Amino acid sequence: MKKYFIFFFFGLFLLNACSESKDKPSQWRGPDRQGIFYETGLLKTWPENGPELLWSFEGLGAGHSSVGIGNDRVFINGMPDTLGVLYSFDLDGNLLWEKVYGEEWHESYTGSRSTPLVVDDVVYLESGMGVVYCLNALSGEIIWEVDLPNKFDGQNIQWGMTESLLIDGDQLICTPGGEVNNMVALNRHSGETIWTSPGFKEQSAYCSPVLVVHNNTRLVVTMTSTSVIGIDADTGEFYWREEQLQGNLIHANSPVYSDGVIYFSSSSAKQNCGLLALKLSEDGKSVSQLWRNENFRNLMGGIVIKDGFIYGGKYRKKEWYSINKNSGEETLISEEFDTGVIVSADSLFYCYNEKGQVALVDIGPNKFEIKSSFDVPLGTDQHWAHPVIHNKRMYIRHGNALMVYNISR
């Protein structure tokens, strides 16, 4: 009997451990969507030609999406012709399966956009045509699909629907961009509609929404074509809107929340653009502008907040800045490295520029010290995909190629 109880409690321990690991979805720009990966024990410098390349795969087809990781598998989507394909690899780079899921964006800047979202034993993604797919992570079987433009009277946008889906418990949040059904929550198990919101009745704008928990209010926050909007995450009730302009209606950066303030970054020559800080009211149901910095214009490389400062690069300029998150005051900290994507892990920053260089950088309010750098050796087209850091590995996607590097100390 004693042995039975030992095995019983050991089994419960294993079950809980497995449940805990499954409860952590693999999301766009890290677990909190803030460009921060909570890893430790990473290299502080790299060898001259970069960290060790563990494995690579060429043949994904066109695409700009990053990897999703779960169930000891790596998921990434691409477009070899005009159809989107989701690929599943084991952690050693062996291709387990590939699944054609439907038409992908093949008009301009072609290929996959939405980064796969891995939750438990399923994978979610949105095609550039605006169709949301739920697939079995073990087999690739399509469980359900929802055509957002058709079902919710939305419309596609100039360069294709681009948001990476947001998970909130059993809700899957997405932005069809219809006048009546501007944002919607789908049941992640069935694809059925939980709520819809008119929002500000604008088209979507390449932005991936974030979940903000502020005091007792849970908000979904995103950018649509000329707006920053906040919506109740549980009901879809529309709370607030602030104007944010960009010439081509591109708002590709996810908002970042910190200490009661939400930060938004766009790039444009118009007024009411740049880097915007909105302070939430006590209940989160209204906002006031804390500051706006129209000089700092970041279109899609993202920003990272650390120790009271915002870090990022100015779009297609050789300029990196630190910005005081309370005042918006900026400091030019480097003109030595072309700008691009920025993410952070283990106290350092990973910068991947549009010329195909990856740098490991020590960044501070008055510092941009490149510790190491290398040129991405494989791939095609633009260097736009955001790096992913997981289990001491760095995943770099460049068009049709995926490269996986060992960055363990």
C-alpha positions in Angstrom: 0.0 0.0 0.0 2.9 2.4 0.8 4.4 1.8 -2.6 1.1 2.4 -4.2 0.8 5.9 -2.6 4.4 6.7 -3.6 3.7 5.9 -7.2 0.3 7.7 -7.0 1.7 11.0 -5.8 4.7 10.7 -8.2 2.2 10.3 -11.0 0.3 13.4 -9.8 3.6 15.3 -9.7 4.4 14.4 -13.3 0.9 15.3 -14.4 1.1 18.7 -12.8 4.5 19.3 -14.3 3.2 18.4 -17.8 0.2 20.6 -17.2 2.4 23.5 -16.2 4.5 23.2 -19.3 1.4 23.1 -21.5 -0.1 26.1 -19.9 2.6 28.4 -21.4 1.8 29.1 -25.0 4.5 30.0 -27.5 3.6 33.5 -28.6 4.7 36.3 -31.0 7.7 38.2 -29.5 7.9 36.1 -26.3 5.5 34.9 -23.6 4.3 38.5 -22.8 4.6 39.8 -26.3 7.1 42.4 -25.1 10.1 41.2 -27.0 11.6 39.7 -23.9 12.6 36.0 -23.6 13.1 34.9 -20.0 16.1 32.8 -20.6 19.4 32.6 -18.6 22.8 30.9 -19.1 23.2 32.4 -22.5 26.5 33.3 -24.2 27.8 36.8 -23.5 29.9 36.8 -26.6 29.9 34.7 -29.8 32.7 33.2 -31.9 34.0 35.3 -34.8 31.5 33.7 -37.3 28.6 33.6 -34.9 27.3 31.0 -32.6 27.2 27.3 -33.5 24.7 26.5 -36.2 22.9 23.4 -34.9 20.6 22.9 -37.9 19.0 24.6 -40.8 16.2 24.0 -43.3 15.9 25.6 -46.7 12.6 25.2 -48.7 10.0 26.9 -46.5 8.9 29.1 -49.3 8.3 32.9 -48.9 7.4 34.2 -45.5 8.1 36.7 -42.7 6.7 34.8 -39.7 8.7 33.5 -36.8 8.7 30.1 -35.2 6.2 28.8 -32.6 7.6 26.1 -30.2 5.7 23.5 -28.1 5.4 19.8 -27.5 9.1 19.5 -28.2 8.4 20.6 -31.7 9.1 23.7 -33.9 6.4 25.1 -36.1 6.8 27.5 -38.9 4.8 28.5 -42.0 5.8 29.4 -45.5 4.5 29.6 -49.1 6.4 27.5 -51.7 3.9 28.7 -54.5 0.6 30.3 -53.7 -0.5 28.0 -50.9 0.5 28.2 -47.3 2.3 25.3 -45.7 2.8 24.7 -41.9 6.0 22.7 -41.2 6.6 20.7 -38.0 10.2 19.8 -37.0 11.6 18.0 -33.9 14.2 19.9 -31.9 17.0 18.3 -33.9 15.7 19.6 -37.2 14.0 16.5 -38.6 10.9 17.4 -40.6 8.0 15.5 -39.0 5.2 16.7 -41.3 4.1 19.5 -43.5 0.5 20.6 -44.1 -1.0 22.7 -46.8 -3.6 24.9 -45.0 -4.9 27.2 -47.8 -4.2 30.2 -50.0 -1.5 32.6 -48.7 -0.6 36.2 -49.6 1.1 36.2 -53.0 0.6 39.7 -54.4 3.4 41.8 -53.0 5.9 41.1 -50.2 4.6 37.6 -50.6 4.4 34.8 -48.1 3.3 33.9 -44.6 2.8 36.6 -42.0 1.2 35.3 -38.8 3.5 33.5 -36.4 2.1 30.1 -35.3 0.6 30.2 -31.8 1.2 26.9 -30.0 -1.2 26.1 -27.1 -1.3 22.6 -25.6 -1.7 20.1 -28.5 -2.9 22.6 -31.1 -1.4 25.3 -33.4 -3.2 28.4 -34.5 -2.3 30.8 -37.3 -3.9 33.3 -39.6 -3.2 33.4 -43.3 -2.5 36.6 -45.2 -6.0 36.1 -46.7 -7.6 36.4 -43.3 -8.4 32.8 -42.6 -7.8 31.5 -39.1 -6.8 27.9 -38.8 -6.6 25.5 -35.8 -4.4 22.4 -36.4 -3.5 19.4 -34.5 0.1 19.9 -33.4 0.9 16.2 -33.5 -0.6 15.3 -37.0 -1.2 18.6 -38.8 -4.8 17.8 -39.3 -7.0 21.0 -39.6 -9.5 20.9 -36.7 -11.4 24.0 -37.7 -11.1 27.2 -39.8 -12.8 30.6 -39.9 -12.7 33.0 -42.8 -12.7 36.3 -41.0 -13.5 38.6 -44.0 -16.4 36.5 -45.1 -17.9 35.7 -41.7 -17.5 39.1 -40.1 -17.8 41.4 -43.2 -14.2 42.5 -42.9 -11.9 43.4 -45.7 -8.3 42.5 -46.5 -5.6 45.2 -46.5 -2.9 46.3 -48.9 -0.3 43.8 -47.9 -2.4 41.1 -46.5 -3.7 40.3 -43.0 -0.7 40.2 -40.7 -1.6 39.9 -37.1 -0.3 37.0 -34.9 -3.3 35.7 -33.0 -3.7 36.4 -29.3 -4.6 33.7 -26.8 -6.7 34.6 -23.7 -7.8 31.4 -21.8 -10.3 29.8 -24.1 -10.5 32.9 -26.3 -8.6 33.5 -29.5 -8.6 37.3 -30.3 -8.4 38.6 -33.9 -9.2 41.6 -36.0 -11.4 41.1 -39.1 -11.6 44.9 -39.5 -15.3 45.0 -40.2 -17.5 48.0 -39.2 -19.7 45.9 -37.0 -17.3 43.1 -36.2 -14.1 45.0 -35.9 -12.5 42.7 -33.3 -13.7 39.3 -32.4 -13.1 36.6 -29.8 -13.4 33.0 -31.1 -13.7 29.9 -28.9 -10.2 28.3 -29.4 -11.6 24.8 -29.2 -14.4 25.1 -31.8 -13.9 28.4 -33.7 -17.4 29.6 -32.6 -17.9 33.3 -31.9 -17.7 34.4 -28.2 -18.0 38.2 -28.7 -17.6 40.8 -31.4 -16.8 44.5 -31.0 -17.3 47.4 -33.4 -14.1 49.0 -32.1 -13.5 52.2 -34.1 -14.9 50.6 -37.2 -11.6 50.7 -39.1 -9.6 48.2 -41.1 -7.0 46.2 -39.3 -3.4 47.5 -39.6 -0.8 44.7 -39.4 -0.7 45.0 -35.6 -0.8 41.9 -33.3 -3.0 42.7 -30.2 -1.9 42.4 -26.6 -3.7 41.5 -23.4 -3.3 44.1 -20.7 -4.3 43.4 -17.1 -4.6 46.7 -15.4 -5.9 46.7 -11.8 -9.3 44.9 -12.1 -9.7 45.4 -15.8 -8.6 43.1 -18.6 -8.1 44.9 -21.9 -7.3 43.9 -25.5 -5.2 46.7 -27.0 -4.2 47.0 -30.6 -3.8 49.5 -33.5 -6.2 49.8 -36.4 -5.7 51.9 -39.5 -5.6 55.4 -37.8 -6.2 54.4 -34.1 -5.0 53.0 -30.9 -8.0 51.2 -29.3 -8.8 49.5 -26.0 -11.5 46.9 -25.6 -12.8 44.8 -22.7 -11.2 41.4 -23.0 -14.2 39.6 -21.5 -17.1 41.3 -23.3 -15.7 43.2 -26.3 -17.0 46.5 -25.0 -15.2 49.4 -26.7 -13.6 51.7 -24.1 -11.3 54.2 -25.7 -9.4 55.4 -28.8 -6.5 57.7 -29.5 -5.4 58.8 -33.0 -2.2 57.3 -34.4 -1.3 58.0 -38.0 0.9 56.4 -40.6 1.0 57.2 -44.3 0.4 53.6 -45.6 -1.8 52.7 -42.6 0.9 50.4 -41.4 1.0 49.8 -37.6 3.1 46.6 -37.4 4.4 46.9 -33.9 2.5 45.3 -31.0 1.8 47.7 -28.1 3.9 47.3 -24.9 2.5 47.8 -21.4 4.5 48.9 -18.4 3.4 50.3 -15.0 0.0 51.6 -16.1 1.2 53.1 -19.4 0.8 51.6 -22.9 3.5 52.5 -25.6 2.9 52.4 -29.3 5.4 52.9 -32.1 4.8 53.7 -35.8 6.7 55.4 -38.5 5.4 58.3 -40.6 6.0 61.9 -41.8 2.6 62.9 -40.5 1.6 64.5 -37.2 0.2 62.3 -34.5 2.7 59.6 -35.3 5.9 58.3 -33.8 6.2 56.9 -30.3 3.0 57.4 -28.2 2.6 56.9 -24.4 -1.0 56.5 -23.1 -1.6 56.5 -19.4 -4.5 54.3 -18.3 -7.1 55.6 -15.9 -7.5 53.7 -12.6 -10.1 51.4 -14.1 -8.5 51.2 -17.5 -11.6 52.4 -19.3 -10.1 55.6 -20.4 -6.7 57.0 -21.3 -4.8 60.3 -21.4 -1.7 61.1 -23.4 1.4 61.1 -21.3 3.7 62.1 -24.1 4.3 61.7 -27.8 7.8 61.6 -29.5 7.4 62.3 -33.2 11.1 62.0 -34.0 11.3 58.3 -33.0 9.7 56.4 -35.8 9.9 52.6 -35.7 7.7 50.8 -38.3 8.1 47.1 -37.5 11.3 46.4 -35.6 9.6 46.6 -32.2 10.7 48.2 -29.0 11.8 46.7 -25.7 11.4 48.3 -22.3 14.0 47.7 -19.6 14.8 49.5 -16.3 12.7 52.6 -17.1 13.9 53.0 -20.7 12.6 52.2 -24.1 15.1 50.8 -26.7 14.7 50.6 -30.4 15.9 51.7 -33.8 14.6 54.5 -36.1 13.1 53.0 -39.3 15.7 52.5 -42.0 18.2 54.8 -40.3 21.4 53.9 -38.8 20.2 55.2 -35.5 19.4 53.5 -32.2 17.8 55.3 -29.3 17.1 55.1 -25.6 13.9 56.9 -24.5 12.9 57.7 -21.0 9.6 55.9 -20.6 8.2 58.6 -18.2 9.1 61.7 -20.2 9.7 60.6 -23.8 13.1 62.2 -23.8 15.4 60.5 -26.3 19.1 59.8 -26.5 20.9 58.7 -29.6 23.1 55.8 -28.5 24.5 54.4 -31.7 25.0 55.2 -35.4 27.2 52.1 -35.9 24.6 49.4 -36.8 21.7 49.5 -39.3 18.4 49.3 -37.6 15.9 46.4 -37.6 14.3 44.0 -35.1 15.2 44.1 -31.4 14.5 41.5 -28.7 16.1 40.8 -25.3 17.2 37.9 -23.2 19.5 37.3 -20.2 20.4 41.1 -19.8 21.6 41.5 -23.4 19.8 42.5 -26.7 19.6 40.7 -30.0 19.4 43.1 -33.0 18.7 41.7 -36.5 18.9 44.4 -39.2 17.5 44.6 -42.7 21.0 44.0 -44.2 21.0 40.5 -42.6 23.3 41.1 -39.7 22.6 39.8 -36.2 24.3 41.5 -33.3 24.6 40.7 -29.6 24.5 44.1 -27.9 24.8 45.5 -24.4 22.4 48.4 -24.3 21.8 51.1 -21.7 20.5 54.6 -21.4 23.8 55.9 -22.9 25.3 52.7 -24.3 25.2 50.5 -27.4 28.1 48.1 -27.2 28.2 45.4 -29.8 29.7 42.3 -28.2 29.5 40.1 -31.3 27.9 39.9 -34.7 27.5 37.7 -37.8 25.9 37.7 -41.2 22.9 35.4 -41.7 24.2 32.9 -44.3 21.0 31.5 -45.8 17.6 32.6 -47.0 15.8 34.9 -49.4 14.1 38.3 -49.6 13.7 40.7 -46.7 15.2 40.3 -43.3 12.0 41.0 -41.4 11.2 38.0 -39.2 11.7 38.5 -35.5 14.2 36.2 -33.8 13.0 33.7 -31.2 15.0 32.5 -28.2 13.9 29.3 -26.6 15.8 26.7 -24.4 19.1 28.4 -25.1 18.7 28.4 -28.8 18.2 31.3 -31.2 15.8 30.8 -34.2 16.4 33.0 -37.2 14.0 33.0 -40.2 15.1 34.6 -43.5 12.5 34.0 -46.2 12.7 30.3 -47.3 15.3 29.4 -44.7 15.2 28.6 -40.9 18.5 28.6 -38.9 18.9 27.4 -35.3 21.9 28.5 -33.3 23.3 27.2 -30.0 23.6 30.2 -27.7 24.1 28.3 -24.4 26.9 29.4 -22.3 
